[in-house]
Amino acid sequence: MFNVTANGADIPALGFGTFRMPEADVLRMVPYALHRGFRHIDTAQIYANEAAVGEGLSQSGVSRSQVFLTTKVWVENYRTADFLRSVDESLARLRTDYVDLLLLHWPNDDVPLSDQIGALNAVRAAGKARHIGVSNFNTAQMAEASRLSTAPLVTNQVEYHPYLDQSVVLGAARASGMAVTAYYPMADGKVLSDPVLQDIAARHGRSVPQVVLRWLIQQQNVVALSKTVREERAAENLAIWDMSLDGEEMRAINALAKPQGRIVSPPGLAPVWDSTSR
Ligand SMILES: NC(=O)c1ccc[n+]([C@@H]2O[C@H](COP(=O)([O-])OP(=O)(O)OC[C@H]3O[C@@H](n4cnc5c(N)ncnc54)[C@H](OP(=O)(O)O)[C@@H]3O)[C@@H](O)[C@H]2O)c1
Protein backbone atom coordinates (compact mmCIF):
# COMPACT_ATOMS: atom_id res chain seq x y z
CA MET A 1 0.00 0.00 0.00
CA PHE A 2 1.28 3.49 -0.72
CA ASN A 3 -0.02 6.83 0.44
CA VAL A 4 -1.26 9.75 -1.62
CA THR A 5 0.10 13.01 -0.24
CA ALA A 6 -2.33 15.89 -0.57
CA ASN A 7 -1.87 19.28 1.10
CA GLY A 8 -0.05 17.70 4.04
CA ALA A 9 -2.25 14.61 4.42
CA ASP A 10 -0.85 11.12 3.85
CA ILE A 11 -3.87 9.14 2.68
CA PRO A 12 -3.61 5.37 2.09
CA ALA A 13 -4.34 5.03 -1.63
CA LEU A 14 -6.98 2.34 -1.15
CA GLY A 15 -9.70 2.72 1.46
CA PHE A 16 -12.39 0.32 2.67
CA GLY A 17 -15.89 1.77 2.13
CA THR A 18 -18.92 1.05 4.28
CA PHE A 19 -21.85 2.60 2.38
CA ARG A 20 -24.96 0.39 2.30
CA MET A 21 -23.28 -1.93 4.81
CA PRO A 22 -25.47 -3.06 7.70
CA GLU A 23 -23.95 -3.04 11.18
CA ALA A 24 -23.51 -6.82 11.35
CA ASP A 25 -21.51 -6.79 8.09
CA VAL A 26 -19.43 -3.83 9.30
CA LEU A 27 -18.62 -5.66 12.53
CA ARG A 28 -17.41 -8.66 10.52
CA MET A 29 -15.71 -6.84 7.64
CA VAL A 30 -13.90 -3.91 9.28
CA PRO A 31 -11.68 -6.12 11.49
CA TYR A 32 -11.15 -8.47 8.54
CA ALA A 33 -10.18 -5.64 6.19
CA LEU A 34 -7.74 -4.28 8.77
CA HIS A 35 -6.20 -7.72 9.33
CA ARG A 36 -5.71 -8.09 5.59
CA GLY A 37 -3.90 -4.77 5.41
CA PHE A 38 -6.43 -2.04 4.70
CA ARG A 39 -5.41 1.06 6.67
CA HIS A 40 -8.12 3.46 5.55
CA ILE A 41 -11.81 3.20 6.49
CA ASP A 42 -14.55 5.43 5.06
CA THR A 43 -17.91 6.01 6.75
CA ALA A 44 -20.43 8.85 7.13
CA GLN A 45 -23.05 10.06 9.57
CA ILE A 46 -25.80 9.17 7.08
CA TYR A 47 -24.60 5.55 6.73
CA ALA A 48 -25.90 4.92 10.27
CA ASN A 49 -23.02 2.53 10.93
CA GLU A 50 -20.39 4.70 12.66
CA ALA A 51 -20.93 2.83 15.94
CA ALA A 52 -20.21 -0.49 14.24
CA VAL A 53 -17.14 1.00 12.52
CA GLY A 54 -15.91 2.17 15.94
CA GLU A 55 -16.54 -1.24 17.47
CA GLY A 56 -14.90 -3.01 14.52
CA LEU A 57 -11.86 -0.77 14.81
CA SER A 58 -11.45 -1.41 18.50
CA GLN A 59 -12.04 -5.17 18.11
CA SER A 60 -9.47 -5.39 15.30
CA GLY A 61 -6.54 -4.88 17.64
CA VAL A 62 -4.97 -2.55 15.06
CA SER A 63 -3.98 0.62 16.86
CA ARG A 64 -5.98 3.73 16.14
CA SER A 65 -2.86 5.60 15.01
CA GLN A 66 -2.31 3.05 12.22
CA VAL A 67 -5.71 3.67 10.63
CA PHE A 68 -6.81 6.59 8.45
CA LEU A 69 -10.46 7.12 9.42
CA THR A 70 -12.85 9.33 7.46
CA THR A 71 -16.37 10.40 8.24
CA LYS A 72 -18.70 12.93 6.62
CA VAL A 73 -21.06 15.47 8.10
CA TRP A 74 -24.59 15.14 6.76
CA VAL A 75 -26.18 18.22 5.14
CA GLU A 76 -28.90 18.55 7.79
CA ASN A 77 -26.17 19.19 10.35
CA TYR A 78 -24.54 22.14 8.54
CA ARG A 79 -25.75 24.87 10.94
CA THR A 80 -22.75 25.60 13.17
CA ALA A 81 -24.16 24.37 16.52
CA ASP A 82 -25.59 21.22 14.89
CA PHE A 83 -22.33 20.67 13.00
CA LEU A 84 -20.17 20.79 16.13
CA ARG A 85 -22.60 18.62 18.12
CA SER A 86 -22.90 16.08 15.30
CA VAL A 87 -19.12 15.71 15.04
CA ASP A 88 -18.87 15.09 18.78
CA GLU A 89 -21.60 12.44 18.41
CA SER A 90 -19.73 10.84 15.48
CA LEU A 91 -16.53 10.71 17.51
CA ALA A 92 -18.37 9.09 20.43
CA ARG A 93 -19.89 6.48 18.09
CA LEU A 94 -16.52 5.89 16.44
CA ARG A 95 -14.87 5.54 19.89
CA THR A 96 -12.11 7.97 19.06
CA ASP A 97 -11.00 11.52 19.88
CA TYR A 98 -10.36 12.44 16.26
CA VAL A 99 -10.94 11.44 12.68
CA ASP A 100 -8.16 11.66 10.14
CA LEU A 101 -10.44 13.29 7.61
CA LEU A 102 -13.75 15.09 8.00
CA LEU A 103 -15.77 15.89 4.87
CA LEU A 104 -18.83 17.92 3.96
CA HIS A 105 -20.90 15.09 2.41
CA TRP A 106 -22.71 17.14 -0.28
CA PRO A 107 -22.79 20.83 -1.17
CA ASN A 108 -25.81 22.59 0.29
CA ASP A 109 -26.62 26.27 0.23
CA ASP A 110 -29.28 26.33 2.96
CA VAL A 111 -26.37 27.32 5.20
CA PRO A 112 -23.68 29.73 3.88
CA LEU A 113 -20.62 27.83 2.69
CA SER A 114 -18.50 30.14 4.84
CA ASP A 115 -20.28 28.77 7.95
CA GLN A 116 -19.79 25.16 6.83
CA ILE A 117 -16.10 25.74 6.14
CA GLY A 118 -15.76 27.72 9.37
CA ALA A 119 -17.17 24.75 11.30
CA LEU A 120 -14.84 22.30 9.52
CA ASN A 121 -11.88 24.51 10.48
CA ALA A 122 -13.10 24.85 14.08
CA VAL A 123 -13.28 21.06 14.40
CA ARG A 124 -9.79 20.76 12.97
CA ALA A 125 -8.41 23.50 15.26
CA ALA A 126 -9.90 21.64 18.23
CA GLY A 127 -7.90 18.55 17.23
CA LYS A 128 -11.00 16.52 16.39
CA ALA A 129 -10.10 16.17 12.68
CA ARG A 130 -6.55 15.99 11.39
CA HIS A 131 -7.61 16.99 7.88
CA ILE A 132 -10.69 18.42 6.21
CA GLY A 133 -12.24 18.20 2.77
CA VAL A 134 -15.40 18.02 0.71
CA SER A 135 -17.42 15.50 -1.24
CA ASN A 136 -19.54 15.82 -4.38
CA PHE A 137 -18.40 19.41 -4.99
CA ASN A 138 -18.06 20.79 -8.51
CA THR A 139 -14.87 22.69 -9.36
CA ALA A 140 -16.41 26.13 -8.71
CA GLN A 141 -17.53 24.94 -5.27
CA MET A 142 -14.08 23.41 -4.64
CA ALA A 143 -12.42 26.73 -5.46
CA GLU A 144 -14.81 28.70 -3.24
CA ALA A 145 -14.43 26.24 -0.37
CA SER A 146 -10.63 26.40 -0.64
CA ARG A 147 -10.74 30.21 -0.70
CA LEU A 148 -12.85 30.29 2.47
CA SER A 149 -10.78 27.75 4.39
CA THR A 150 -7.92 28.55 6.76
CA ALA A 151 -6.56 25.00 6.61
CA PRO A 152 -6.04 23.48 3.18
CA LEU A 153 -8.70 21.08 1.92
CA VAL A 154 -7.13 17.72 1.16
CA THR A 155 -9.67 15.93 -1.02
CA ASN A 156 -12.90 16.04 -2.97
CA GLN A 157 -14.60 12.62 -2.74
CA VAL A 158 -16.56 12.01 -5.94
CA GLU A 159 -18.01 9.25 -8.09
CA TYR A 160 -15.22 7.98 -10.32
CA HIS A 161 -15.05 4.82 -12.42
CA PRO A 162 -14.18 3.90 -16.02
CA TYR A 163 -17.56 5.10 -17.35
CA LEU A 164 -17.26 8.61 -15.84
CA ASP A 165 -14.62 11.08 -16.98
CA GLN A 166 -13.44 13.09 -13.97
CA SER A 167 -10.47 14.80 -15.64
CA VAL A 168 -11.88 18.28 -15.01
CA VAL A 169 -12.27 17.69 -11.26
CA LEU A 170 -8.95 15.87 -11.13
CA GLY A 171 -7.19 18.74 -12.92
CA ALA A 172 -8.61 21.25 -10.44
CA ALA A 173 -7.65 19.06 -7.50
CA ARG A 174 -4.09 18.59 -8.70
CA ALA A 175 -3.71 22.31 -9.35
CA SER A 176 -4.52 23.04 -5.71
CA GLY A 177 -2.60 20.13 -4.20
CA MET A 178 -5.75 18.16 -3.37
CA ALA A 179 -6.54 14.51 -3.97
CA VAL A 180 -9.64 13.10 -5.61
CA THR A 181 -11.12 10.18 -3.66
CA ALA A 182 -13.01 7.86 -5.99
CA TYR A 183 -16.27 6.31 -4.86
CA TYR A 184 -18.41 3.79 -6.79
CA PRO A 185 -15.30 2.38 -8.53
CA MET A 186 -17.30 -0.64 -9.71
CA ALA A 187 -19.98 1.65 -11.20
CA ASP A 188 -22.48 -0.27 -9.07
CA GLY A 189 -21.32 -3.55 -10.60
CA LYS A 190 -21.54 -2.42 -14.25
CA VAL A 191 -17.77 -2.68 -14.88
CA LEU A 192 -17.71 -6.39 -14.13
CA SER A 193 -19.06 -7.45 -17.54
CA ASP A 194 -17.10 -4.93 -19.62
CA PRO A 195 -15.21 -6.72 -22.45
CA VAL A 196 -12.33 -4.21 -22.58
CA LEU A 197 -11.76 -4.55 -18.84
CA GLN A 198 -12.15 -8.34 -19.04
CA ASP A 199 -9.54 -8.45 -21.77
CA ILE A 200 -7.02 -6.38 -19.79
CA ALA A 201 -7.75 -8.46 -16.69
CA ALA A 202 -7.15 -11.70 -18.59
CA ARG A 203 -3.84 -10.38 -19.94
CA HIS A 204 -2.66 -9.77 -16.38
CA GLY A 205 -4.21 -12.89 -14.88
CA ARG A 206 -6.25 -10.58 -12.63
CA SER A 207 -9.90 -9.76 -12.03
CA VAL A 208 -11.83 -6.78 -13.40
CA PRO A 209 -12.18 -5.21 -9.92
CA GLN A 210 -8.39 -5.40 -9.49
CA VAL A 211 -7.83 -3.75 -12.88
CA VAL A 212 -10.29 -0.95 -12.11
CA LEU A 213 -8.82 -0.26 -8.67
CA ARG A 214 -5.31 -0.36 -10.11
CA TRP A 215 -6.34 2.07 -12.89
CA LEU A 216 -7.59 4.49 -10.23
CA ILE A 217 -4.66 4.39 -7.85
CA GLN A 218 -2.15 4.52 -10.68
CA GLN A 219 -3.38 8.05 -11.46
CA GLN A 220 -1.58 10.88 -9.73
CA ASN A 221 -3.47 12.25 -6.67
CA VAL A 222 -6.21 9.60 -6.85
CA VAL A 223 -7.35 7.61 -3.82
CA ALA A 224 -9.85 4.76 -4.35
CA LEU A 225 -12.53 3.39 -2.05
CA SER A 226 -13.73 -0.18 -2.28
CA LYS A 227 -16.64 -1.81 -0.46
CA THR A 228 -17.56 -5.44 -0.15
CA VAL A 229 -19.33 -7.62 2.40
CA ARG A 230 -17.35 -10.67 1.21
CA GLU A 231 -14.01 -11.55 2.76
CA GLU A 232 -12.54 -13.09 -0.40
CA ARG A 233 -13.40 -9.96 -2.39
CA ALA A 234 -11.80 -7.67 0.22
CA ALA A 235 -8.60 -9.71 -0.07
CA GLU A 236 -8.83 -9.67 -3.87
CA ASN A 237 -9.38 -5.91 -4.01
CA LEU A 238 -6.34 -5.31 -1.83
CA ALA A 239 -4.01 -7.38 -4.01
CA ILE A 240 -3.17 -4.66 -6.54
CA TRP A 241 0.29 -3.54 -5.48
CA ASP A 242 2.28 -6.10 -7.48
CA MET A 243 0.75 -5.26 -10.85
CA SER A 244 0.96 -2.31 -13.18
CA LEU A 245 -1.05 -1.13 -16.18
CA ASP A 246 0.89 0.28 -19.12
CA GLY A 247 0.09 3.55 -20.88
CA GLU A 248 -1.94 1.86 -23.58
CA GLU A 249 -4.07 0.02 -21.03
CA MET A 250 -4.61 3.21 -19.01
CA ARG A 251 -5.72 5.01 -22.19
CA ALA A 252 -8.03 2.13 -23.20
CA ILE A 253 -9.77 2.36 -19.80
CA ASN A 254 -9.98 6.17 -20.00
CA ALA A 255 -11.69 5.74 -23.37
CA LEU A 256 -14.58 3.81 -21.77
CA ALA A 257 -15.98 7.05 -20.31
CA LYS A 258 -19.35 8.06 -21.72
CA PRO A 259 -21.46 11.21 -21.41
CA GLN A 260 -24.23 9.42 -19.50
CA GLY A 261 -21.83 7.56 -17.25
CA ARG A 262 -22.75 9.27 -14.00
CA ILE A 263 -24.84 7.11 -11.65
CA VAL A 264 -25.12 9.14 -8.44
CA SER A 265 -26.95 12.45 -8.83
CA PRO A 266 -29.67 12.71 -6.20
CA PRO A 267 -32.16 15.53 -6.79
CA GLY A 268 -31.97 18.14 -4.06
CA LEU A 269 -28.36 17.26 -3.27
CA ALA A 270 -26.41 17.12 -6.53
CA PRO A 271 -24.81 20.35 -7.77
CA VAL A 272 -24.56 21.34 -11.43
CA TRP A 273 -21.78 18.95 -12.34
CA ASP A 274 -18.77 20.06 -14.36
CA SER A 275 -19.00 19.11 -17.99
CA THR A 276 -16.89 16.16 -18.97
CA SER A 277 -14.36 16.19 -21.74
CA ARG A 278 -15.20 12.67 -22.91
N1 LIG B 1 -19.27 10.57 -0.78
C1 LIG B 1 -20.32 9.95 -1.26
O1 LIG B 1 -21.37 10.58 -1.56
C2 LIG B 1 -20.26 8.47 -1.48
C3 LIG B 1 -21.23 7.84 -2.29
C4 LIG B 1 -21.12 6.47 -2.48
C5 LIG B 1 -20.08 5.76 -1.90
N2 LIG B 1 -19.16 6.39 -1.12
C6 LIG B 1 -18.05 5.65 -0.45
O2 LIG B 1 -17.35 4.91 -1.43
C7 LIG B 1 -17.32 3.54 -1.03
C8 LIG B 1 -17.19 2.64 -2.26
O3 LIG B 1 -18.34 2.74 -3.09
P1 LIG B 1 -19.38 1.53 -3.20
O4 LIG B 1 -19.90 1.22 -1.85
O5 LIG B 1 -20.32 1.78 -4.30
O6 LIG B 1 -18.45 0.31 -3.56
P2 LIG B 1 -17.80 -0.30 -4.85
O7 LIG B 1 -16.41 -0.58 -4.39
O8 LIG B 1 -18.01 0.45 -6.12
O9 LIG B 1 -18.60 -1.65 -4.87
C9 LIG B 1 -19.89 -1.78 -5.42
C10 LIG B 1 -20.32 -3.22 -5.34
O10 LIG B 1 -19.38 -4.04 -6.02
C11 LIG B 1 -19.26 -5.28 -5.36
N3 LIG B 1 -17.83 -5.68 -5.35
C12 LIG B 1 -16.81 -5.14 -4.68
N4 LIG B 1 -15.67 -5.81 -4.91
C13 LIG B 1 -15.98 -6.81 -5.77
C14 LIG B 1 -15.25 -7.87 -6.38
N5 LIG B 1 -13.94 -8.02 -6.15
N6 LIG B 1 -15.90 -8.71 -7.21
C15 LIG B 1 -17.23 -8.57 -7.45
N7 LIG B 1 -17.98 -7.60 -6.90
C16 LIG B 1 -17.36 -6.74 -6.06
C17 LIG B 1 -19.74 -5.10 -3.93
O11 LIG B 1 -20.73 -6.09 -3.63
P3 LIG B 1 -20.56 -7.06 -2.36
O12 LIG B 1 -20.55 -6.19 -1.16
O13 LIG B 1 -21.76 -7.94 -2.45
O14 LIG B 1 -19.26 -7.80 -2.55
C18 LIG B 1 -20.34 -3.71 -3.91
O15 LIG B 1 -21.67 -3.69 -3.45
C19 LIG B 1 -18.61 3.41 -0.22
O16 LIG B 1 -18.69 2.23 0.51
C20 LIG B 1 -18.55 4.67 0.60
O17 LIG B 1 -17.63 4.52 1.67
C21 LIG B 1 -19.24 7.74 -0.93
The ligand as an ORCA input file, in Angstrom:
! r2SCAN-3c Opt
* xyz 0 1
  N     -19.272     10.573     -0.780
  C     -20.323      9.950     -1.259
  O     -21.372     10.576     -1.557
  C     -20.264      8.471     -1.484
  C     -21.233      7.844     -2.288
  C     -21.121      6.468     -2.478
  C     -20.079      5.756     -1.896
  N     -19.160      6.394     -1.115
  C     -18.046      5.653     -0.451
  O     -17.346      4.912     -1.431
  C     -17.321      3.544     -1.033
  C     -17.191      2.641     -2.259
  O     -18.342      2.742     -3.088
  P     -19.376      1.529     -3.198
  O     -19.895      1.220     -1.847
  O     -20.319      1.782     -4.298
  O     -18.452      0.309     -3.560
  P     -17.795     -0.298     -4.850
  O     -16.409     -0.577     -4.390
  O     -18.011      0.449     -6.122
  O     -18.599     -1.653     -4.875
  C     -19.892     -1.781     -5.416
  C     -20.316     -3.217     -5.339
  O     -19.377     -4.038     -6.024
  C     -19.257     -5.282     -5.356
  N     -17.835     -5.681     -5.352
  C     -16.809     -5.140     -4.677
  N     -15.673     -5.809     -4.911
  C     -15.983     -6.813     -5.772
  C     -15.251     -7.867     -6.377
  N     -13.937     -8.018     -6.148
  N     -15.902     -8.707     -7.207
  C     -17.232     -8.570     -7.452
  N     -17.978     -7.602     -6.900
  C     -17.360     -6.737     -6.064
  C     -19.743     -5.102     -3.931
  O     -20.728     -6.089     -3.634
  P     -20.559     -7.060     -2.360
  O     -20.550     -6.190     -1.157
  O     -21.765     -7.944     -2.454
  O     -19.258     -7.796     -2.555
  C     -20.342     -3.706     -3.909
  O     -21.671     -3.686     -3.446
  C     -18.614      3.413     -0.225
  O     -18.692      2.233      0.510
  C     -18.548      4.666      0.599
  O     -17.634      4.521      1.667
  C     -19.239      7.736     -0.925
*
